[in-house]
Each structure stands twice: as structure tokens, then as C-alpha cells.
Amino acid sequence: MDANLFFQDLEAKSELLEALSVQLGRINPWRGEKLTPENDFLFVGMGSSHYASSVAAARLRSQGVLAYAELASNSLLPKLTRKSVIIAVSASGKSEETNSVINSLVSSHRVIALTNDLDSPLAQMSTSAIAMHAAVEVGGVVCRTYTHTLALERSLQDAILGTDSSLIRDLSLSSRAMAHLLETRDSWLPRFRHVMTTGDGSYFVAPAERLANAQQSALMMREGPRRPAVGCETGDWSHVDVYLTKTIDYRMALFVGSPWESNLINWCTRRHSSVVAIGAEIEGATYSLRYPGDENKEVRFFTESFISELLAADCWINP
């Protein structure tokens, strides 16, 4: 892995996301798979792939489609049926755990690989494969492929339900938001870094429907600059992480949008913890970090982890 090359990957993120939106506007690659709500779906993957897929499965369940997301390393996978379709997600297509479980299942079940390398072992062993179109991540860190996974799993939902959502518009707006954040980083990143890294670790909190972004943000801080970081769900925070505010200098990036934010803000205010509200003005926050389009929850979904990736790159390049 390389810090400067990771930043180069981030510099190209907006452009490649816009290109993906154009491509998906022409054709949804999942439609040829002829998937329907009568199928049930098992997403398998590791790390960022699992984070993204957990949200995708929850979104499908909310629409009445039976879907699960499991770590590929889990020995307690759901019982599959003849209608089951396995979505195997791996940016490199070389994840040992994912390839192992798919190797054991592909002879008896339909497997669709979602990968950035159609020549990878995962793509080759699967029944069919969908390309992420995120280009090679030369920095060695999953960043563009994470966001492209979110986008392509949203397009999968459209294909299953037979709907045409606002996905293409949302991706284009998210691309513009990323470009703005990159271009203006000198105006917001120093303050954000100071708040997030001068305490005892960095904490990222998001609503359940965007929990993957909090998890991805924390992973970026651990994987690149190797700093302690944790991702948590907003409502659950009051049950699992609130305790830390009593004993450490707690620094949080709050991805806004949960109805349970008031509990969190009350505790953080009482205990003098620092909270950066990302995506809206929140009373009681240390300050709010805004970007174009952040009033749209889908733009938040695709964009907010980019802020943390830029933070991780800065901490990695300038330790």
C-alpha cells in the first residue's frame, strides 16, 4: 500500500463515479440476469464488501425481498433453496474466504460475482460476473470499489424490483459533491483533521441505513494511517459507545439523518465530547461540515465516506 497512490485513487473517484452513472444510464447490467422478488439472495464478502452488502440486503428486505448478507468466513450461513442466488462481492476477486465459500457452493447454486477484475479467480469460478468499473486502485486500498459496490448493489435492487429509481441522478450529484470536497479540501480538511485526530481515536457514527459508511470510514483510518477508529450506528451508540465519553477525549464524525441523534448530542454535550455533524446543521455539534447536495439522503449515502477517505489520506501522507 502507498499513501500518495491512495490519494491519486481518491482524486479520480469523482470522475469514475460519473462515468459509472453514465454507463448505468445506458444499461443496468443486472437486468440480463433475470432476477425477481421470487428469488432469495445471499450476499457474501469480507471487509468493505460486507459493509456495503449488509445495507443492500437490508434495503431489499425492506421491499419484501428475502436477502441476507454474511461474512464469507461465517460457518453458519443461511440454508439455501433452489431459488437462492448468491452475490459474491470482492473488489480484487482474490479474497481467500470469499473464494473458498463460493468454490464450495457454485456447483449447486447460482453465483453472480461483483468484482473489479473479470479475470480474477472469483469471476472465473462464478456462474456470471458483473464488473465494478472502478479502475485499478493503485494505492492498494479499497475506496473507489467501495462506492461502486454501493452503486451497483442499488442497481441490483432496481433490477430485482423492476423499477427505475433516481440512482443515475443521485450518482451524478454525488460525483459533483466529491469534486467539490476535493477542490475545497484546504478550507475544511485541516479543521476536520484537528477535531478528529487530537483525541483518543476517531469515531464515526451513521444511521442504520448508512452504517456501512461509518464502518468504511473507520476502516480507512485503521488501514492507511493505522490509527484507532471505530464505526457505530446512531441509535445503538447510546447503548454501546456512550460509555467512552466519560473516560476519554472522544472525537466523533456524525453522518446525520437518524431520528436518534438527540440522545447522542445530549450525552456528548454533557460530557464535552467533540462532534462534527456531516451533512446538516445540528444544534449542539462542535461544528457542521456541509457539501453540495447533502440534503439528499442518497447523495449522503454515496458521498460521506469520501470525506473520511480524504482525512485518512492526509493523516497517512502527513503523519
C-alpha positions in Angstrom: 0.0 0.0 0.0 1.1 3.5 -0.8 -0.2 6.8 0.7 0.4 9.0 -2.3 -1.0 6.5 -4.7 -4.1 6.2 -2.4 -4.6 9.9 -2.7 -4.3 9.5 -6.5 -7.1 6.9 -6.4 -9.2 9.4 -4.5 -8.5 12.2 -7.0 -10.1 10.0 -9.7 -13.1 8.9 -7.7 -15.5 11.7 -8.8 -14.7 11.2 -12.5 -15.1 7.4 -12.4 -18.3 7.6 -10.4 -19.7 10.0 -13.0 -18.6 7.5 -15.8 -20.4 4.7 -13.9 -23.6 6.8 -13.7 -23.5 7.3 -17.5 -22.9 3.6 -18.1 -25.7 2.6 -15.8 -27.9 5.1 -17.5 -27.4 3.2 -20.7 -27.9 -0.3 -19.3 -28.4 -1.9 -16.0 -26.0 -4.9 -16.1 -28.2 -6.9 -13.7 -31.3 -6.9 -15.9 -29.8 -9.6 -18.1 -29.6 -11.9 -15.0 -33.4 -12.1 -14.9 -33.7 -11.8 -11.1 -37.1 -11.4 -9.5 -38.5 -10.9 -6.0 -39.3 -14.7 -6.0 -35.6 -15.3 -5.7 -33.9 -15.1 -2.3 -30.4 -13.6 -2.1 -27.3 -14.3 -0.1 -24.5 -11.7 -0.3 -21.1 -12.9 0.8 -17.9 -10.9 1.2 -15.3 -9.6 3.6 -14.4 -6.1 4.9 -15.8 -3.2 2.8 -17.6 -5.6 0.6 -19.6 -7.0 3.6 -20.3 -3.5 4.9 -21.9 -2.4 1.6 -23.8 -5.7 1.2 -25.3 -5.5 4.7 -27.0 -2.3 3.7 -28.0 -3.7 0.3 -29.6 -6.8 1.9 -31.5 -4.6 4.4 -32.8 -2.4 1.6 -34.1 -5.5 -0.2 -35.8 -6.8 2.9 -37.5 -3.5 3.4 -39.1 -4.1 -0.1 -40.2 -7.6 0.8 -37.4 -9.5 -0.8 -35.7 -12.2 1.2 -32.0 -11.2 1.4 -29.1 -11.8 3.8 -25.5 -10.5 4.0 -22.9 -12.7 5.7 -19.2 -12.7 6.1 -17.7 -15.2 3.8 -15.8 -16.6 6.7 -19.0 -17.4 8.6 -19.6 -21.2 9.0 -23.3 -20.5 9.9 -24.6 -19.4 6.5 -28.4 -19.4 5.9 -29.9 -22.5 4.4 -30.2 -22.1 0.6 -33.0 -23.1 -1.6 -33.4 -23.8 -5.4 -34.4 -20.1 -5.7 -31.3 -18.8 -3.9 -28.9 -16.6 -5.8 -25.5 -15.9 -4.2 -24.0 -12.4 -4.8 -20.3 -12.8 -4.2 -18.6 -9.4 -3.7 -14.8 -8.9 -3.8 -13.0 -5.9 -5.3 -10.0 -7.9 -6.2 -11.8 -11.2 -6.8 -9.0 -12.8 -4.8 -10.4 -12.8 -1.2 -9.4 -16.2 0.2 -12.5 -16.5 2.4 -14.9 -15.5 -0.3 -13.4 -17.7 -3.0 -13.4 -20.7 -0.6 -17.1 -20.5 0.2 -18.0 -19.9 -3.5 -15.9 -22.8 -4.5 -18.0 -25.0 -2.2 -21.4 -23.6 -3.4 -21.1 -22.9 -7.1 -21.7 -26.5 -8.2 -25.1 -26.5 -6.7 -26.2 -22.8 -6.7 -26.2 -19.8 -9.0 -23.4 -17.4 -8.1 -23.0 -13.9 -9.5 -19.7 -12.2 -8.8 -19.5 -8.5 -8.3 -15.8 -7.6 -8.8 -13.4 -5.1 -10.2 -11.5 -7.8 -12.1 -13.3 -10.0 -14.5 -10.2 -12.1 -14.9 -10.0 -12.9 -11.2 -10.4 -16.3 -9.7 -13.8 -15.3 -8.3 -15.1 -14.1 -11.6 -13.9 -17.2 -13.4 -15.4 -19.7 -10.9 -18.8 -17.9 -10.7 -21.8 -18.6 -12.8 -21.6 -15.0 -14.1 -19.9 -11.7 -13.2 -20.7 -8.0 -13.0 -17.8 -5.5 -13.3 -17.4 -2.7 -10.8 -15.7 -0.4 -13.4 -13.7 1.4 -10.7 -10.3 1.0 -12.5 -7.2 -0.3 -10.7 -6.8 1.1 -7.2 -3.0 1.6 -7.4 -2.8 2.7 -3.7 -3.8 -0.8 -2.6 -6.8 0.4 -0.5 -10.5 -0.2 -1.3 -12.0 3.2 -1.9 -13.5 3.6 -5.4 -14.6 0.0 -5.4 -16.5 0.5 -2.2 -18.6 3.3 -3.6 -19.1 1.4 -6.9 -20.3 -1.5 -4.9 -22.9 0.7 -3.2 -24.0 1.9 -6.6 -24.1 -1.4 -8.3 -26.0 -3.0 -5.4 -28.5 -0.2 -5.7 -28.8 -1.0 -9.4 -29.3 -4.7 -8.5 -32.3 -3.6 -6.3 -33.8 -1.8 -9.3 -33.3 -4.9 -11.5 -34.9 -7.3 -9.0 -37.9 -5.0 -8.4 -38.2 -3.9 -12.0 -38.1 -0.3 -11.1 -36.3 2.8 -12.4 -35.1 4.8 -9.4 -33.3 8.1 -9.1 -29.9 6.3 -9.0 -28.4 7.8 -12.1 -29.2 11.3 -10.9 -28.0 10.6 -7.4 -24.7 9.2 -8.6 -24.1 12.3 -10.8 -24.9 14.6 -7.9 -22.6 12.6 -5.6 -19.8 12.9 -8.2 -20.2 16.6 -8.2 -20.2 16.7 -4.4 -16.9 14.7 -4.3 -15.3 17.0 -6.8 -16.3 20.0 -4.6 -14.9 18.4 -1.5 -11.6 17.6 -3.2 -11.2 21.0 -4.7 -12.1 22.8 -1.4 -10.3 20.5 1.0 -7.8 23.2 2.1 -10.8 25.1 3.6 -12.3 22.2 5.6 -9.8 19.3 6.0 -7.4 21.0 8.5 -10.1 21.8 11.0 -11.8 18.4 10.5 -8.4 16.6 11.0 -7.7 18.6 14.1 -11.0 17.7 15.7 -11.0 14.1 14.7 -7.4 13.2 15.5 -6.3 15.1 18.6 -8.2 13.0 21.0 -8.3 9.3 21.9 -9.1 7.8 18.5 -11.6 8.7 15.8 -15.2 7.6 15.9 -17.7 7.5 13.0 -21.4 7.2 13.5 -24.2 6.8 11.0 -27.9 5.8 10.7 -28.6 2.1 10.2 -29.4 2.6 6.5 -25.9 4.1 6.0 -24.0 2.2 8.7 -21.6 0.9 6.0 -20.2 4.4 5.6 -19.3 4.7 9.3 -17.6 1.2 9.1 -15.8 2.1 5.9 -14.6 5.4 7.4 -13.2 3.7 10.5 -11.5 1.1 8.3 -9.8 3.8 6.2 -8.2 5.3 9.4 -7.0 1.9 10.5 -5.8 0.6 7.1 -4.0 3.7 5.9 -2.5 5.8 8.7 -3.0 2.9 11.2 -4.9 5.0 13.7 -7.5 3.6 16.2 -11.0 4.2 14.8 -14.5 2.7 15.3 -17.8 2.8 13.3 -21.1 2.7 15.1 -24.9 3.0 14.4 -26.5 6.2 15.7 -29.3 4.7 17.8 -27.1 1.9 19.1 -24.4 4.4 20.1 -26.4 5.3 23.2 -26.2 1.6 24.2 -22.6 0.7 23.3 -20.3 3.7 22.8 -21.7 6.3 25.1 -19.6 4.9 27.9 -16.4 6.1 26.3 -17.4 9.7 26.5 -17.0 9.6 30.3 -13.4 8.4 30.3 -11.6 9.6 27.1 -11.3 12.6 24.8 -14.0 11.4 22.5 -14.0 12.7 18.8 -16.9 11.9 16.5 -17.9 12.4 12.9 -21.7 12.1 12.8 -23.2 11.3 9.5 -26.6 12.9 10.0 -30.1 11.7 9.4 -31.1 9.4 12.2 -34.1 10.2 14.5 -31.9 9.2 17.4 -29.4 11.9 17.2 -30.8 14.0 20.1 -29.8 11.3 22.6 -26.3 11.2 21.2 -25.9 15.0 21.2 -27.2 15.3 24.8 -24.6 12.9 26.1 -21.8 14.4 24.1 -22.7 17.9 25.2 -22.9 16.9 28.9 -19.5 15.2 28.7 -17.8 17.8 26.5 -17.1 15.4 23.6 -16.4 16.8 20.1 -18.9 16.1 17.3 -18.6 17.1 13.7 -22.1 16.9 12.1 -21.6 15.9 8.4 -24.4 16.7 6.0 -26.6 19.1 8.0 -26.6 21.8 10.8 -27.1 20.0 14.1 -27.6 22.1 17.3 -25.1 21.1 19.9 -22.4 19.8 17.4 -18.9 21.3 17.6 -19.5 22.4 14.0 -21.1 21.2 10.8 -19.4 20.2 7.6 -21.6 20.7 4.5 -21.3 19.9 0.9 -23.4 20.4 -2.3 -26.4 18.0 -2.4 -26.2 16.9 1.2 -29.9 17.4 1.8 -30.4 14.4 -0.4 -30.1 11.2 1.6 -28.9 9.2 -1.4 -26.2 11.7 -2.1 -25.1 11.3 1.5 -25.1 7.6 1.1 -22.6 7.7 -1.8 -20.6 10.8 -0.7 -20.0 10.9 3.0 -17.3 8.2 3.2 -15.2 10.2 0.8 -14.7 12.8 3.5 -13.2 10.2 5.8 -11.1 8.8 3.0 -9.6 12.2 2.4 -8.9 12.5 6.1 -7.2 9.1 6.1 -5.1 10.1 3.1 -4.0 13.3 4.8 -3.1 11.6 8.0 -1.2 8.9 6.1 0.8 11.3 3.9 1.4 13.8 6.7 1.6 11.7 9.9 
